[in-house]
Amino acid sequence: MYINFIINGILLLFTYPLLFILEKTFGFTSNVTLVELSNINNKLMREMSEVAPGTFQHSLQLANLTAAAANRIDANSQLVRTGAMYHDIGKMLNPAFFTENQTGINPHNEISEEQSAQIIISHVTEGMKLAEKYHLPKAIRDFITTHHGRSQVKYFYIQWKNKHPEQEPDDKVFTYPG
């Protein structure tokens, strides 16, 4: 019995390094990695809670909602939960430009609609840069790039059209990269 216990202990020591190698070799993201990433005490999540607390709360609420929805349809709720936690990490670079982080002053009032749209849209590209810097798996990076699809930043698009009724806007300026 002791020999079996020792053998199992030794084999267990090799499990985590082997899992790491398999994930990196085949681009696989295990539930173990997803659980580690969803820990709100990891460096990136802690930074988001300090720099952009409104975005952090939004991401946690979305993570809970999407995990519940994924459970109802038998999808991978851990993947969806973790992806939702990271989908808006790009907002950490300009937190005051997003309503959930504003405290009465709206910096969009001082700039053009095109500039505002570009700042809002940039949270996707900036999020990808952070994801690469922190070596987030592709499965999580996909949540960052696709969470707005190719939709428009409607508020600033409509605001621009109202100010320039005789002109047609450049749709690319107001459209997420998807």
Buried (B, 14 or more C-beta within 10 A) or exposed (E): EEEEEEEEEEEEEEEEEEBEEEBEEEEEBBEBBBEEBBEBEEEBBEBBBEBBEBBBBBBBEBBEEBBEEBEEEEEBBBBBBBBBBBBBBBBBBBBBBBEBBBEEEEEBEEEEBBBBBBBBBBBBEBBBBBBEEBEBBEBBBBBBBBBBEEEBBEBBBBBBBEEEEEEEBEEEBBBBBE
